[in-house]
C-alpha cells in the first residue's frame, strides 16, 4: 500500500504531538502521526520531575536559566540553542496550558515551582510527581479531538526513504540528500507499506533500552537516530548518555527501572550510604543537588568502594504528610515493595536515562537531510551539551516543535510527492529459531553497553564493546537479509547501530567531559 501525507510525524511523545497540533492550526495538508505502540506509551509520560521555564520574573530571569544550562552542559552547549529554548519557554508553557495540561498551583494562583539539581532558582513547573504523564494526557486529548490529525497506533517505521531507494548512490558526502517519507510496518497485515510525504518529522524519543538497566520504556531503542544514520544523515554528541542517579533499586524491575525524581532531592532528600553516612560532600559543594553527571559518578564510586549494589535517599526528616502530598506515586510505588519512605530510606542506584546527543539539527529542527526534521530526545539541538540540565528536555521539545512547525509551514508548498519510490521488498521468512537469536542478541547489546560503555569508561572497555558490537552487527545484517521485516529484528538493528554510535563517539573524545567519564583521562574530572 502507498499512502500520501503532507506531514509525516514518526513518534508520539510531547515533541510529535506538539508539532501535530501546531501544524494542524494552519490547515495546510494531511497530517499523519505514526505511533510505535499506543499513543500513551512514550518517554514523556515517565518524566516525573517537571518542565523548566522562567515564569517567576521576580526572583528568576532568562540569564540565570541560560547560565545554569551552560554550566550543566560543561560549556559544550550551543548558546544560540540555549537562548532560544529559554526565551521561548514561557510562551510554550502557555500553549501547553491552552491544550489542557494542568500544572500545580499555590493557593494564590501562582505556579507551585520546584527546584532541581543544577538550577539556581525555583523554576520547575510540575503536576505532583507525574508531570510527564499529565502533559502526555493533555496532548493526547487535544490530538484525538483534532479531525485533521490521523493517528496510526502500533505502526513501526523501518527506514526513511531517500534517493538511495531510487538506485542512486548516497554517501556521507552527498550534498543534497532528501527524505521522501518512510517505509512502515502495518500491524494488521505485517506488510511494509510506503508512506510518501512532503516533510517528515522524526520524534522517536530516546535510546535507553540499549542498556541493561534504564528508566526508559522498552520501546526506547534509538530508532530515529539509527534510521537517519543509515540514511547518511548527521548525528552528534552520542557519547553523552545521561544516567539518572536515582532509579529505585529493585532487582526484579530493571527494564524499565522505576524513576525516583530529582525533585525529591530538590525537596530536601539526602543521599546516604545504607549505614546512614552521607558522602556527597566528598564530590561537590552542592551536595545532593549537584548536576546529574557528578551525582551518578559519585554513587557509582561509592558502590564500588563499599562493594554495595545501591545507596539510599533519605526523606525521613521531612514532614510525612507533605512527602505523601508531593510524591504520591513514589510513596505508593515504594510501599508496594515494602518501603515506607516517610520512615525508611529509599534504595537507589543510577540507570540509563537520557540521550543528550542524536540527530543533528539547526534552530528550526532541520536535519542534514532535506525535508527531514528531528525533535525531542532523538535530536541534538545543542541545548544539552555535555549534560542535560534537569527538566530542560520537555521544554526543548515544545520549543523546537514551534520553530519546526513555522519553518515547515513556510516551505511545504515547495515540495512534491516523489511517486517513483518503489515498494518494499517483502520477501523472507522468520522461524522460531531466528526469533530466539534476536532475543539473545538484544540481551547481549544490553550487557555490552552496561559493562563497557556505562557511567565509567576506559579505552580498553570501549574497544572491547566496539569488537563485540561489530560481530553482532554482521550477524544481524545477514539475518535481516533473510527474514521479512519484523519490529523485533528492526529494533535489534537500531540498538546495535546506536550502541556503535555511542561507543564510537566515546572513543573519539579523549577527555573527561560532561557525562563522558573515562579512567584514561580522569585526572581533572572532579575538579570542576
C-alpha positions in Angstrom: 0.0 0.0 0.0 1.1 3.6 -0.7 -0.1 6.5 1.5 0.5 10.2 0.9 0.7 12.8 3.7 1.9 16.3 3.7 3.3 16.0 7.2 4.5 12.5 8.4 5.3 12.5 12.1 7.2 9.5 13.4 6.7 9.3 17.2 4.0 10.4 19.6 5.6 12.0 22.6 5.5 15.6 23.6 7.5 16.6 20.5 5.4 14.7 18.0 2.1 15.7 19.4 3.0 19.3 19.9 4.2 19.6 16.3 1.0 17.9 15.0 -1.2 20.3 16.9 0.8 23.3 15.8 0.7 22.5 12.0 -3.0 21.4 12.3 -3.9 25.0 13.2 -2.8 26.1 9.7 -5.0 23.5 7.8 -2.3 23.2 5.1 -2.4 19.5 4.4 -2.9 15.9 5.7 -1.1 15.0 8.9 -0.2 11.5 10.0 1.1 10.6 13.4 2.8 7.2 13.5 2.9 5.5 16.9 5.2 2.6 17.5 2.9 1.2 20.2 0.0 3.2 21.6 -0.3 7.0 21.9 0.2 7.0 25.6 3.5 4.9 25.7 6.3 7.4 25.4 9.2 8.7 27.5 7.3 11.9 28.0 4.8 10.0 30.2 7.7 8.9 32.5 9.0 12.3 33.2 8.2 12.7 36.9 10.0 15.9 37.8 8.6 18.6 35.6 9.3 21.1 32.9 11.7 24.0 33.3 10.8 27.6 32.4 11.2 31.1 33.8 7.7 32.0 35.0 8.5 33.9 38.2 10.2 37.1 36.9 10.5 38.5 40.4 13.2 36.1 41.6 14.2 34.5 38.3 15.3 35.6 34.8 16.3 34.2 31.4 20.0 34.9 32.1 20.0 32.7 35.2 18.4 29.8 33.3 20.8 30.2 30.4 23.8 30.2 32.7 22.6 27.2 34.6 22.1 25.3 31.3 25.6 26.2 30.1 27.2 25.2 33.4 25.4 21.8 33.5 26.3 21.2 29.8 30.0 21.8 30.7 30.0 24.7 28.3 29.7 22.5 25.2 26.1 23.6 24.7 25.3 25.8 21.7 24.5 29.1 23.3 22.1 30.1 20.5 20.0 26.9 21.1 20.1 27.6 24.9 18.9 31.2 24.4 16.1 30.1 22.0 14.7 27.5 24.4 14.9 29.6 27.5 13.4 32.8 25.9 10.6 30.9 24.1 9.8 28.7 27.1 7.1 30.8 28.8 5.0 31.2 25.7 5.2 27.4 25.1 4.0 26.8 28.7 1.0 29.0 28.0 0.2 26.9 24.9 0.5 23.7 26.8 -2.0 25.1 29.4 -4.3 26.1 26.5 -4.2 22.5 25.3 -5.5 21.3 28.6 -2.3 20.5 30.5 -2.6 21.2 34.3 0.4 22.3 36.4 0.2 22.5 40.2 -0.6 26.0 41.6 -0.4 27.5 45.1 -3.4 29.0 46.9 -2.7 32.4 45.4 -3.0 31.0 41.9 0.7 31.2 41.0 2.6 28.1 39.8 3.9 25.9 42.6 7.6 25.8 41.4 10.1 23.2 42.3 13.9 23.4 42.2 16.1 20.6 40.9 19.8 19.8 40.7 21.8 22.4 38.8 19.1 25.1 38.9 19.9 28.3 40.8 16.2 29.1 41.2 12.8 27.5 41.7 11.5 27.2 38.1 10.2 23.7 37.6 6.5 23.5 36.8 5.1 20.2 37.8 1.9 18.1 38.3 2.6 16.2 41.6 5.3 13.7 40.7 3.8 12.6 37.3 4.3 15.8 35.2 5.2 13.9 32.0 2.1 11.8 32.3 -0.1 14.9 32.7 1.5 16.6 29.7 1.0 13.4 27.7 -2.6 13.2 28.8 -3.4 16.8 27.9 -1.8 16.5 24.5 -3.4 13.1 23.7 -6.9 14.5 24.4 -6.1 17.5 22.2 -4.7 15.3 19.3 -7.5 12.8 19.5 -10.1 15.6 19.3 -8.4 17.2 16.2 -10.0 15.9 13.0 -7.0 17.0 10.9 -4.6 14.6 12.6 -4.7 10.9 11.6 -3.3 8.7 14.3 -1.8 5.3 13.4 -1.0 3.2 16.5 1.2 0.1 16.6 2.8 1.0 13.3 6.6 0.7 13.1 8.9 2.8 10.8 11.6 0.6 9.3 13.5 3.1 7.2 13.2 6.7 5.9 13.1 6.9 2.1 15.8 8.9 0.2 17.4 8.8 -3.3 19.1 5.6 -2.2 15.8 3.8 -2.8 15.8 5.1 -6.4 19.1 3.3 -7.0 21.2 6.5 -6.6 24.4 6.1 -4.6 24.2 8.2 -1.4 27.2 8.7 0.9 28.0 11.0 3.8 29.5 13.4 1.3 26.3 13.6 -0.8 25.3 17.3 -0.6 21.5 17.1 -1.3 20.1 14.0 0.4 16.3 14.3 0.5 13.7 12.5 2.6 10.6 11.4 0.7 8.8 9.6 3.5 9.2 6.2 5.3 8.6 2.5 5.0 6.2 1.5 7.8 5.1 -1.9 9.0 1.3 -2.4 9.1 0.4 -4.4 12.3 -2.7 -6.0 10.7 -1.0 -7.3 7.5 2.6 -7.4 8.8 3.5 -5.9 5.4 5.7 -2.9 4.9 3.7 0.0 3.4 5.1 3.1 1.6 4.4 6.4 3.2 5.2 9.3 0.9 5.4 12.8 2.5 6.3 16.3 1.7 8.0 16.7 5.1 8.9 14.0 7.6 9.4 14.7 11.3 11.4 12.3 13.4 10.2 12.3 17.1 11.1 8.8 18.1 12.4 9.5 21.6 15.4 8.1 23.4 17.6 5.0 23.3 17.9 4.0 26.9 16.8 0.4 26.1 20.2 -0.3 24.6 21.4 -0.5 28.3 20.7 -3.4 30.7 19.1 -1.0 33.3 17.2 2.0 32.2 14.3 4.3 33.3 13.1 4.3 29.6 10.3 2.1 28.4 11.4 -1.0 26.4 10.4 0.8 23.1 13.2 3.4 23.5 15.5 1.6 21.1 17.0 4.6 19.3 15.0 4.0 16.1 15.2 7.6 14.8 19.0 8.1 15.3 19.6 4.7 13.7 17.3 5.3 10.7 18.8 8.7 10.0 22.4 7.5 10.4 21.8 4.6 8.0 20.4 7.2 5.6 23.7 9.1 5.8 22.4 11.9 8.0 24.5 13.6 10.6 24.3 12.7 14.2 26.3 14.3 17.0 27.3 14.1 20.7 26.3 10.4 21.1 28.8 9.8 23.8 26.8 11.9 26.2 24.4 9.4 27.8 22.8 10.7 30.9 22.4 8.2 33.7 19.8 9.2 36.2 21.4 9.0 39.7 18.4 7.7 41.4 16.3 4.9 40.0 14.6 2.7 42.5 16.8 -0.3 43.3 14.6 -3.3 42.7 16.4 -6.3 41.2 13.0 -7.6 39.9 12.4 -4.4 37.8 15.3 -3.2 35.7 13.8 -2.6 32.3 12.3 -0.1 32.9 13.6 0.8 36.3 11.3 3.0 38.4 12.5 6.6 38.5 12.9 8.5 41.8 12.6 12.1 40.5 15.3 14.6 41.1 12.6 16.8 42.6 12.8 14.6 45.7 16.4 15.9 46.2 15.2 19.4 45.5 12.6 18.8 48.2 15.3 18.0 50.7 16.2 14.4 50.1 19.7 13.5 51.2 21.9 10.8 49.6 23.4 8.4 52.1 25.1 5.0 52.4 22.9 2.3 53.8 24.7 2.9 57.1 23.3 6.4 57.2 26.6 8.1 56.4 26.5 11.0 53.9 29.0 11.1 51.0 28.3 13.8 48.5 30.4 16.3 50.4 33.4 14.4 49.0 32.5 15.2 45.5 30.7 18.6 45.2 29.8 21.5 47.4 26.2 21.4 46.1 25.9 18.0 47.8 22.8 16.1 46.7 21.8 18.9 44.4 24.9 18.7 42.2 24.3 18.1 38.5 23.4 14.5 37.5 26.7 13.5 36.0 28.5 14.3 39.2 25.9 12.6 41.4 25.8 9.5 39.2 29.6 9.1 39.2 29.7 9.7 43.0 27.1 7.0 43.6 28.9 4.6 41.2 32.2 5.2 43.0 30.7 4.7 46.5 29.1 1.5 45.4 32.4 0.2 44.2 34.3 1.4 47.2 31.9 -0.3 49.7 31.0 -3.3 47.5 27.3 -2.5 47.6 24.6 -2.6 44.9 22.8 0.6 45.9 22.9 3.7 48.1 19.9 5.4 49.7 17.9 8.6 49.5 16.6 9.8 52.9 13.4 11.9 53.2 12.5 10.6 56.7 13.4 14.0 58.2 10.7 15.7 56.2 7.0 16.1 57.2 5.3 12.7 56.3 2.1 14.3 55.1 4.0 16.8 52.9 6.0 14.0 51.4 2.9 12.0 50.5 1.3 15.1 49.0 4.3 16.0 46.8 5.2 12.5 45.8 2.1 10.3 45.9 3.1 7.9 43.2 6.6 7.4 44.5 5.1 6.8 48.0 2.7 4.2 46.7 5.3 2.5 44.5 7.8 2.1 47.3 5.0 0.9 49.7 4.2 -1.8 47.1 7.7 -3.3 47.7 7.5 -2.9 51.5 9.2 0.5 51.9 7.5 3.4 53.8 9.6 6.4 52.6 8.4 8.6 55.5 10.1 6.1 57.9 12.7 4.3 55.8 15.5 5.1 53.3 14.8 4.6 49.6 17.3 2.3 47.9 18.6 3.9 44.7 21.2 3.4 42.0 21.9 5.0 38.6 20.2 3.9 35.4 20.5 4.9 31.8 18.1 7.8 31.4 18.5 10.3 28.6 20.5 10.8 25.3 21.9 14.3 25.1 23.1 13.7 21.5 21.2 12.5 18.5 20.2 13.7 15.0 22.0 17.0 14.5 19.5 19.8 13.8 19.6 23.6 13.4 17.5 26.2 15.3 14.5 25.2 13.1 14.8 21.5 13.8 16.1 20.8 10.3 18.4 17.8 10.0 21.2 17.5 7.4 18.7 15.6 5.2 16.4 18.0 3.3 12.7 17.8 4.2 13.5 15.9 7.4 13.2 17.4 10.8 14.1 15.9 14.2 12.5 16.9 17.5 12.7 15.8 21.1 15.1 13.3 22.6 16.2 11.8 19.2 17.5 15.2 18.1 20.7 17.0 19.0 19.9 20.7 19.2 23.0 21.7 21.1 20.9 22.7 24.1 22.2 20.0 26.4 25.9 20.0 25.5 27.8 17.5 27.7 25.0 17.0 30.2 21.3 17.9 30.3 20.1 20.2 33.0 17.1 18.6 34.8 13.7 19.3 33.3 15.1 21.0 30.2 14.0 18.2 27.8 10.3 18.7 27.8 10.6 22.5 27.2 13.1 21.8 24.4 10.6 19.5 22.7 7.8 22.1 22.6 10.0 25.0 21.6 11.5 23.1 18.7 8.1 21.9 17.7 7.2 25.6 17.4 10.2 26.5 15.3 10.0 23.4 13.1 6.2 23.9 12.5 6.8 27.5 11.5 9.7 26.6 9.1 7.9 23.6 7.6 4.7 25.5 7.0 6.7 28.2 5.2 8.3 25.7 2.9 5.6 22.9 2.5 4.3 24.3 -0.8 7.8 24.0 -2.4 7.7 20.1 -2.1 6.1 17.4 -4.2 5.5 13.7 -3.5 8.1 11.5 -5.1 5.9 8.9 -6.8 8.9 7.0 -8.3 9.7 5.3 -5.0 9.5 1.5 -5.2 7.5 -0.5 -2.8 9.4 -2.5 -0.1 10.6 -6.0 -1.0 8.6 -8.2 1.4 10.4 -11.5 0.7 11.7 -13.6 3.6 10.6 -15.9 6.4 11.0 -15.8 10.2 11.2 -19.0 12.2 11.1 -19.6 15.9 14.8 -20.3 15.9 15.5 -16.9 14.4 13.3 -15.2 17.0 15.4 -16.8 19.8 18.6 -15.5 18.1 17.1 -12.0 18.0 16.1 -12.1 21.7 19.5 -13.3 22.7 21.2 -10.6 20.7 19.1 -7.9 22.3 20.3 -9.2 25.7 23.9 -9.1 24.5 23.6 -5.5 23.4 22.3 -4.5 26.9 25.1 -6.4 28.6 27.9 -5.0 26.4 26.7 -1.4 26.9 26.2 -1.7 30.6 29.6 -3.3 31.2 31.8 -1.4 28.8 30.1 1.9 27.8 28.4 2.9 31.2 29.0 5.7 33.7 32.7 5.0 33.9 34.6 4.0 30.7 38.1 3.3 29.6 39.8 2.9 26.2 40.1 -0.9 26.8 36.4 -1.3 27.7 35.3 0.8 24.7 37.4 -1.1 22.2 36.0 -4.4 23.6 32.5 -3.0 23.1 33.4 -2.0 19.6 34.6 -5.5 18.7 31.5 -7.2 20.3 29.0 -4.9 18.6 30.7 -5.3 15.2 30.2 -9.1 15.5 26.6 -8.6 16.4 26.2 -6.1 13.5 27.5 -8.6 10.9 25.3 -11.4 12.3 22.2 -9.3 12.4 22.6 -7.7 8.9 23.0 -11.2 7.5 19.8 -12.3 9.3 17.9 -9.2 8.2 18.5 -10.0 4.5 17.0 -13.5 5.0 13.8 -12.7 7.0 10.8 -10.5 6.5 11.0 -7.1 8.2 9.5 -7.5 11.7 9.6 -5.0 14.5 11.8 -7.3 16.6 14.7 -7.5 14.1 14.3 -3.8 13.1 14.7 -2.8 16.8 17.7 -5.0 17.2 19.4 -3.4 14.1 18.6 0.0 15.6 20.0 -0.9 19.0 23.2 -2.2 17.5 23.6 1.0 15.4 23.0 3.2 18.4 25.4 1.2 20.6 28.0 1.5 17.9 27.5 5.3 17.7 27.7 5.8 21.5 30.9 3.7 21.6 32.5 5.4 18.6 31.8 8.9 19.8 33.1 7.9 23.3 36.3 6.5 21.8 36.9 9.8 19.8 36.5 12.0 22.9 40.0 12.0 24.5 38.9 13.8 27.7 36.5 13.6 30.7 33.8 16.0 29.7 30.2 16.3 30.9 28.6 12.8 31.0 31.6 11.2 29.3 33.9 9.9 32.1 36.9 7.7 31.2 39.6 6.4 33.6 42.2 7.1 30.9 41.6 10.9 31.3 40.2 11.2 34.8 42.9 13.4 36.4 40.7 16.6 36.2 37.2 15.0 36.3 36.2 16.1 39.8 38.0 19.5 39.6 35.1 21.4 38.0 
